[in-house]
Amino acid sequence: MQLTKVPAGFLVAVAAAGTLSACSSAPPAADEVTSPPDEGSPAAAYERTGDWGTGEQALLAGTLRLVDGCLVVEGADGRQTVPVFPTDFTWREGDSSVEGLGHVVTVDEDVVLTGGFTESAGGVARLPEGCEGAQAYFLVQAI
């Protein structure tokens, strides 16, 4: 087998092309959203009023869990927070994941979500029974 030296610029060009081809089109603007809440989902949901990826920049990190019929993010300290996803996201029963806007988050996997914390579920379009009375909610605005 003969090895051939590859010019350094070639590798940069290949990496850039791979990055560009991996990019997808921008998610729909908030005024283009027509998705009703997914009634079969264990995820709490809200109707977006802003563009995906914009808004508050707090972080919620931990492991996505399904507890009493409600999706929660369990932090390293054991605290459970209910992530509230946009109605653009739907539940995939087959692999226990939530999918939307080009992202998938799966139960029992680590997640890092961007958005904002709230102590109230006011304004939530759908709140599964197991999610009621949570100590904290987190409006997901980016993954």
WOHUZI-V839322 format. One record per residue. N is the residue number from 0. RES is the residue in one letter. SS is DSSP state (H for helix, E for strand, C for the rest). BURIAL is I if it has 24 or more other ideal C-beta (glycine too) atoms within 12 Angstrom, else O. Layout:
[[N/RES/SS/BURIAL] [N/RES/SS/BURIAL]]
This chain:
[[0/M/C/O] [1/Q/C/O] [2/L/C/O] [3/T/C/O] [4/K/C/O] [5/V/C/O] [6/P/C/O] [7/A/H/O] [8/G/H/O] [9/F/H/O] [10/L/H/O] [11/V/H/O] [12/A/H/O] [13/V/H/O] [14/A/H/O] [15/A/H/O] [16/A/H/O] [17/G/H/O] [18/T/H/O] [19/L/H/O] [20/S/H/O] [21/A/H/O] [22/C/C/O] [23/S/C/O] [24/S/C/O] [25/A/C/O] [26/P/C/I] [27/P/C/O] [28/A/C/O] [29/A/H/O] [30/D/H/O] [31/E/H/O] [32/V/C/I] [33/T/C/O] [34/S/C/I] [35/P/C/O] [36/P/C/I] [37/D/C/I] [38/E/C/O] [39/G/C/O] [40/S/C/I] [41/P/C/I] [42/A/C/I] [43/A/E/I] [44/A/E/I] [45/Y/E/I] [46/E/C/I] [47/R/C/I] [48/T/C/O] [49/G/C/O] [50/D/C/O] [51/W/C/I] [52/G/C/I] [53/T/C/O] [54/G/C/O] [55/E/C/O] [56/Q/C/O] [57/A/E/O] [58/L/E/O] [59/L/E/I] [60/A/E/O] [61/G/E/I] [62/T/E/I] [63/L/E/I] [64/R/E/I] [65/L/E/I] [66/V/E/O] [67/D/C/O] [68/G/C/O] [69/C/E/I] [70/L/E/I] [71/V/E/I] [72/V/E/I] [73/E/E/I] [74/G/C/I] [75/A/C/O] [76/D/C/O] [77/G/C/O] [78/R/C/O] [79/Q/E/I] [80/T/E/I] [81/V/E/I] [82/P/E/I] [83/V/E/I] [84/F/E/I] [85/P/E/I] [86/T/C/I] [87/D/C/I] [88/F/C/I] [89/T/E/I] [90/W/E/I] [91/R/E/O] [92/E/H/O] [93/G/H/O] [94/D/H/O] [95/S/C/O] [96/S/E/I] [97/V/E/I] [98/E/E/I] [99/G/E/I] [100/L/C/I] [101/G/C/O] [102/H/E/I] [103/V/E/O] [104/V/E/I] [105/T/E/O] [106/V/C/I] [107/D/C/O] [108/E/C/O] [109/D/E/O] [110/V/E/I] [111/V/E/O] [112/L/E/I] [113/T/E/I] [114/G/E/I] [115/G/E/I] [116/F/E/I] [117/T/E/I] [118/E/C/O] [119/S/C/O] [120/A/C/I] [121/G/C/O] [122/G/C/O] [123/V/C/I] [124/A/C/I] [125/R/E/I] [126/L/C/I] [127/P/C/I] [128/E/H/O] [129/G/H/O] [130/C/H/I] [131/E/C/O] [132/G/C/O] [133/A/C/I] [134/Q/C/O] [135/A/C/I] [136/Y/E/I] [137/F/E/I] [138/L/E/I] [139/V/E/I] [140/Q/E/I] [141/A/E/I] [142/I/C/I]]
